[in-house]
Amino acid sequence: MILATDAPSASRPAPKVLAGALALGVHALFVLLLVFGVSWQTHRPEAVMVDLWQALPETSPPPARPRPPQPEKAAVKMPEPTKAAPPPKPVEKEPPPPKAPDIALEKKKAEANRLKKLQAEQAAEEKARAVEKAKAEDKAKAEDKAKAEAARVEREKQVAEQKRQALLRQMEAEELKQQLAADTAANEARLARLTQARAAASKRQAEVASVVGEYRDQISAKVRGNTRLPDNLKGNPQVRCQVKLLPTGEVLSVRVTQSSGNPAYDDAVVRAIEKSSPLPLPSDRDARAAFVPELSFVHRPKE
C-alpha cells in the first residue's frame, strides 16, 4: 500500500488510471487461473490401502526435546521412561486327532448323490420329452388348424364357384329366355308381316285378275262387234290369236296360233282385231302387263 504524503494535483491523473486497470487485469487473471486450475486438476480419489494389525507394534518413545537452559538449580535426576511390555504370544492349540473315516457313511452319501444325480438327469430327460411332446402337439395342432383353414377356404371357394356358376346359368337362362321371347316376337311379327303381305298380294292379284278379266271382256266385245262371220259358219268354232300391242293399245300384228278349222272364220277374226285397234287397256301397270306386249286372244262367235 502506497501512502501519498503530498496532496494530489491535477497534473498527475494518469498513474491512478493505469494502476486501476492493472489491478482489474490481475484480478481477472487470478479468477481464470482458479477456474481452469481447479477444472484441470479434478480427478477421482485414489484407493486407500489400509493395513489392519491385530496388536500394536512396539514403539520407541520419541526422543526428548532439548529444553532451554534454565537458571542454574540443583540438578534433579529424571526417571527413565519404562518400556511397554510386549503382548503375550497366543498359545497354539494342538489339532484334534483325526477321526477314522466312516466308509459306510461315505458310500451312503455317494449313493445318495448318485441317486440325486440320476433323478435329476431323469427329471431333465422327462422335462425335455415333455417339452418335445408339447412342441409336437403344438405343431400337430397348428398343422390341423392350417389344414382346417385350408379346407374351409377351399369349401368357401367351391361354394362361391357354385354360386357363380348358378348365377351364370340363371343369367344365361334369362338371356336365352329373353332371346327366345325376342325371336318369337320377331317371328310372329315376320309371320304377321308375311301373312299381311300374302293377303295383300292375294288381294292385289284378285284385283289385277278382276281388272284383267274386265278388260278381256271389253276387248272381246269390241272385237266381236267388228267381226263379220262367214255365211257357211256352223257351230261355235274357237280361234286363238297372238296379238302384239303397244302400251297405247294399238295393234302391231295379229297371228293365228290355233286355227278353228275354218280359214274364212280365222281371217274374219284377224280383220276384226285389226279393225278394233286401239284395244282398251287398263291403266294399272300390273293389269296392263297381262296385255302388253303380247295378248293371247281367244274368240268364239257365240260367246
C-alpha positions as CSV (number, residue, x, y, z in Angstrom):
1,M,0.0,0.0,0.0
2,I,1.4,3.3,-1.0
3,L,0.8,6.3,1.2
4,A,0.9,9.7,-0.5
5,T,2.3,12.4,1.6
6,D,1.7,15.1,-0.9
7,A,-1.7,16.3,-2.0
8,P,-2.8,15.1,-5.4
9,S,-2.5,17.6,-8.1
10,A,-4.5,17.9,-11.3
11,S,-1.4,17.4,-13.5
12,R,-0.9,13.6,-12.4
13,P,-4.2,11.6,-13.1
14,A,-2.6,9.0,-15.4
15,P,-0.9,6.8,-12.8
16,K,-4.1,6.2,-10.9
17,V,-6.0,5.1,-14.0
18,L,-3.1,2.8,-15.0
19,A,-2.9,1.3,-11.6
20,G,-6.7,0.6,-11.6
21,A,-6.5,-1.1,-15.0
22,L,-3.6,-3.2,-13.8
23,A,-5.4,-4.2,-10.7
24,L,-8.5,-5.2,-12.6
25,G,-6.5,-7.3,-15.1
26,V,-4.6,-9.1,-12.2
27,H,-7.9,-10.0,-10.5
28,A,-9.4,-11.3,-13.8
29,L,-6.3,-13.4,-14.5
30,F,-6.4,-14.8,-10.9
31,V,-10.1,-15.8,-11.4
32,L,-9.3,-17.6,-14.7
33,L,-6.4,-19.4,-13.1
34,L,-8.6,-20.5,-10.2
35,V,-11.3,-21.8,-12.6
36,F,-9.1,-23.6,-15.1
37,G,-6.7,-24.8,-12.5
38,V,-9.4,-26.5,-10.5
39,S,-11.1,-28.0,-13.6
40,W,-7.7,-29.3,-14.9
41,Q,-6.7,-30.8,-11.6
42,T,-10.0,-32.5,-10.8
43,H,-9.6,-36.3,-10.7
44,R,-11.1,-39.2,-8.9
45,P,-9.7,-40.0,-5.5
46,E,-7.2,-42.8,-5.4
47,A,-7.9,-46.0,-3.5
48,V,-6.5,-46.0,0.0
49,M,-4.8,-49.2,1.3
50,V,-5.2,-49.8,5.0
51,D,-3.3,-52.4,7.0
52,L,-5.1,-53.9,9.9
53,W,-3.0,-55.0,12.9
54,Q,-4.1,-57.5,15.5
55,A,-1.7,-55.8,18.1
56,L,0.2,-52.6,18.1
57,P,3.9,-53.0,17.4
58,E,6.4,-51.9,19.9
59,T,7.3,-48.3,19.5
60,S,10.2,-46.5,21.0
61,P,9.4,-43.3,22.8
62,P,10.2,-40.1,20.9
63,P,13.4,-38.5,21.7
64,A,13.3,-35.9,24.3
65,R,13.4,-32.4,23.1
66,P,16.2,-30.3,24.5
67,R,14.9,-27.9,27.0
68,P,16.0,-24.4,27.0
69,P,18.7,-23.6,29.5
70,Q,17.3,-22.6,32.9
71,P,19.0,-20.9,35.6
72,E,21.3,-23.0,37.5
73,K,19.5,-25.0,40.1
74,A,20.1,-28.2,41.8
75,A,20.3,-30.9,39.3
76,V,17.3,-33.2,39.5
77,K,17.6,-36.7,38.1
78,M,14.6,-37.5,35.9
79,P,13.4,-41.1,36.0
80,E,13.9,-43.1,32.8
81,P,10.8,-44.0,30.8
82,T,9.6,-47.5,31.2
83,K,9.3,-49.7,28.2
84,A,5.9,-51.2,27.3
85,A,5.9,-55.0,27.9
86,P,5.3,-57.0,24.8
87,P,1.9,-58.7,24.4
88,P,1.9,-62.4,25.4
89,K,2.1,-64.8,22.5
90,P,-1.0,-66.8,21.7
91,V,-0.8,-70.4,22.9
92,E,-1.1,-72.7,19.9
93,K,-3.7,-75.5,20.4
94,E,-2.9,-78.9,19.2
95,P,-5.1,-80.1,16.4
96,P,-7.6,-82.8,17.4
97,P,-6.6,-86.3,16.3
98,P,-8.1,-87.3,13.0
99,K,-11.2,-89.4,13.2
100,A,-11.4,-92.7,11.4
101,P,-13.3,-92.3,8.2
102,D,-16.8,-93.9,8.1
103,I,-16.7,-95.9,4.9
104,A,-20.4,-96.9,5.1
105,L,-21.5,-93.3,5.5
106,E,-19.3,-92.2,2.6
107,K,-20.8,-95.0,0.5
108,K,-24.3,-93.9,1.5
109,K,-23.5,-90.3,0.7
110,A,-22.0,-91.3,-2.7
111,E,-25.0,-93.5,-3.4
112,A,-27.4,-90.7,-2.4
113,N,-25.5,-88.2,-4.6
114,R,-25.6,-90.7,-7.5
115,L,-29.3,-91.2,-7.0
116,K,-29.9,-87.5,-6.8
117,K,-27.9,-87.0,-10.0
118,L,-29.7,-89.9,-11.7
119,Q,-33.1,-88.4,-10.6
120,A,-32.0,-85.0,-11.8
121,E,-31.0,-86.5,-15.2
122,Q,-34.3,-88.4,-15.4
123,A,-36.2,-85.3,-14.5
124,A,-34.3,-83.3,-17.1
125,E,-35.0,-86.1,-19.7
126,E,-38.7,-86.2,-18.7
127,K,-38.8,-82.4,-18.9
128,A,-37.1,-82.5,-22.3
129,R,-39.5,-85.2,-23.5
130,A,-42.5,-83.2,-22.2
131,V,-41.2,-80.1,-24.0
132,E,-40.7,-82.1,-27.2
133,K,-44.1,-83.7,-26.8
134,A,-45.7,-80.2,-26.2
135,K,-43.9,-78.9,-29.3
136,A,-45.1,-81.9,-31.3
137,E,-48.6,-81.4,-30.0
138,D,-48.5,-77.7,-30.8
139,K,-47.1,-78.4,-34.2
140,A,-49.8,-81.0,-34.9
141,K,-52.5,-78.6,-33.7
142,A,-51.0,-75.9,-35.9
143,E,-51.0,-78.3,-38.9
144,D,-54.5,-79.4,-38.1
145,K,-55.6,-75.8,-37.8
146,A,-53.9,-74.9,-41.1
147,K,-55.5,-77.9,-42.8
148,A,-58.9,-76.9,-41.4
149,E,-58.4,-73.4,-42.5
150,A,-57.3,-74.5,-46.0
151,A,-60.3,-76.8,-46.2
152,R,-62.6,-74.0,-45.1
153,V,-61.1,-71.7,-47.7
154,E,-61.5,-74.4,-50.3
155,R,-65.1,-75.0,-49.3
156,E,-65.8,-71.3,-49.5
157,K,-64.2,-71.2,-52.9
158,Q,-66.3,-74.1,-54.1
159,V,-69.4,-72.6,-52.7
160,A,-68.6,-69.3,-54.3
161,E,-67.8,-71.0,-57.6
162,Q,-71.1,-72.9,-57.4
163,K,-73.0,-69.7,-56.7
164,R,-71.2,-68.1,-59.6
165,Q,-72.0,-71.0,-61.9
166,A,-75.6,-71.0,-60.8
167,L,-75.8,-67.2,-61.4
168,L,-74.2,-67.6,-64.8
169,R,-76.7,-70.4,-65.6
170,Q,-79.5,-68.3,-64.4
171,M,-78.3,-65.3,-66.4
172,E,-77.8,-67.5,-69.4
173,A,-81.3,-68.9,-68.9
174,E,-82.7,-65.4,-68.6
175,E,-80.8,-64.3,-71.6
176,L,-81.9,-67.4,-73.5
177,K,-85.4,-66.8,-72.4
178,Q,-85.3,-63.2,-73.4
179,Q,-83.7,-64.2,-76.7
180,L,-86.3,-66.8,-77.3
181,A,-89.0,-64.3,-76.5
182,A,-87.4,-61.8,-78.8
183,D,-87.1,-64.4,-81.5
184,T,-90.6,-65.5,-81.0
185,A,-91.9,-61.9,-81.2
186,A,-89.7,-61.3,-84.3
187,N,-91.0,-64.5,-85.9
188,E,-94.5,-63.6,-85.0
189,A,-94.1,-60.1,-86.4
190,R,-92.4,-61.5,-89.5
191,L,-95.1,-64.1,-89.9
192,A,-97.7,-61.4,-89.4
193,R,-96.0,-59.2,-92.0
194,L,-95.7,-62.2,-94.3
195,T,-99.4,-63.0,-93.8
196,Q,-100.3,-59.4,-94.4
197,A,-98.0,-59.4,-97.5
198,R,-99.6,-62.6,-98.7
199,A,-103.0,-61.3,-98.0
200,A,-102.1,-58.0,-99.7
201,A,-100.6,-60.0,-102.7
202,S,-103.7,-62.2,-102.9
203,K,-105.9,-59.2,-102.7
204,R,-103.7,-57.4,-105.3
205,Q,-103.8,-60.5,-107.5
206,A,-107.5,-60.7,-107.2
207,E,-107.8,-57.0,-108.1
208,V,-105.4,-57.4,-111.0
209,A,-107.3,-60.6,-112.2
210,S,-110.5,-58.7,-111.9
211,V,-109.2,-55.8,-113.9
212,V,-107.7,-58.2,-116.5
213,G,-110.9,-60.1,-116.8
214,E,-112.9,-56.9,-117.1
215,Y,-110.6,-55.6,-119.9
216,R,-110.6,-59.0,-121.7
217,D,-114.3,-58.9,-121.8
218,Q,-114.1,-55.3,-123.2
219,I,-111.6,-56.4,-125.9
220,S,-113.7,-59.5,-126.7
221,A,-116.8,-57.3,-127.0
222,K,-115.1,-54.8,-129.2
223,V,-113.6,-57.5,-131.5
224,R,-117.0,-59.3,-131.7
225,G,-118.7,-56.1,-132.7
226,N,-116.2,-55.7,-135.6
227,T,-116.3,-59.4,-136.7
228,R,-118.1,-60.3,-140.0
229,L,-118.8,-64.0,-139.7
230,P,-118.9,-66.1,-142.9
231,D,-122.3,-67.5,-144.2
232,N,-121.2,-71.1,-144.0
233,L,-120.1,-70.9,-140.4
234,K,-121.5,-73.8,-138.4
235,G,-121.4,-74.3,-134.6
236,N,-119.2,-72.3,-132.2
237,P,-115.7,-72.7,-133.5
238,Q,-112.7,-71.3,-131.4
239,V,-109.7,-69.5,-132.9
240,R,-106.7,-68.4,-130.8
241,C,-104.6,-65.4,-131.9
242,Q,-101.3,-63.8,-130.7
243,V,-101.7,-60.1,-130.8
244,K,-98.7,-57.7,-130.4
245,L,-99.8,-54.4,-128.8
246,L,-98.2,-51.1,-128.0
247,P,-98.7,-49.6,-124.5
248,T,-101.3,-47.3,-126.0
249,G,-103.4,-50.3,-127.2
250,E,-102.6,-50.0,-130.8
251,V,-102.3,-53.4,-132.7
252,L,-99.0,-54.1,-134.3
253,S,-99.6,-57.5,-135.6
254,V,-102.0,-60.5,-135.4
255,R,-101.0,-64.1,-135.8
256,V,-103.3,-67.2,-135.6
257,T,-101.7,-69.7,-133.2
258,Q,-104.7,-72.2,-133.1
259,S,-107.0,-72.3,-136.1
260,S,-110.7,-73.0,-135.9
261,G,-110.6,-75.2,-139.0
262,N,-112.5,-72.6,-141.0
263,P,-110.0,-70.3,-142.7
264,A,-112.7,-67.8,-143.6
265,Y,-113.7,-67.5,-139.9
266,D,-110.0,-67.2,-138.9
267,D,-109.4,-64.4,-141.4
268,A,-112.6,-62.6,-140.2
269,V,-111.4,-62.7,-136.6
270,V,-108.0,-61.3,-137.6
271,R,-109.6,-58.5,-139.6
272,A,-111.9,-57.7,-136.6
273,I,-108.9,-57.5,-134.2
274,E,-107.0,-55.2,-136.6
275,K,-110.2,-53.1,-137.0
276,S,-110.7,-52.8,-133.2
277,S,-107.2,-51.1,-132.8
278,P,-106.5,-49.5,-130.4
279,L,-107.8,-52.0,-127.9
280,P,-108.9,-50.9,-124.5
281,L,-106.1,-51.4,-121.9
282,P,-106.2,-50.9,-118.1
283,S,-104.3,-48.0,-116.5
284,D,-103.0,-50.3,-113.8
285,R,-99.4,-51.3,-114.5
286,D,-99.8,-54.9,-113.2
287,A,-103.0,-55.4,-115.1
288,R,-101.6,-53.9,-118.3
289,A,-98.7,-56.4,-118.1
290,A,-101.2,-59.1,-119.0
291,F,-101.9,-57.4,-122.4
292,V,-98.6,-55.7,-123.4
293,P,-96.5,-56.5,-125.3
294,E,-98.4,-59.6,-126.4
295,L,-102.0,-60.7,-125.8
296,S,-103.3,-64.2,-126.2
297,F,-106.8,-63.7,-127.6
298,V,-109.4,-66.4,-127.9
299,H,-112.6,-65.8,-129.8
300,R,-115.8,-67.8,-130.2
301,P,-118.7,-66.4,-132.2
302,K,-121.4,-67.3,-129.8
303,E,-119.8,-66.2,-126.5
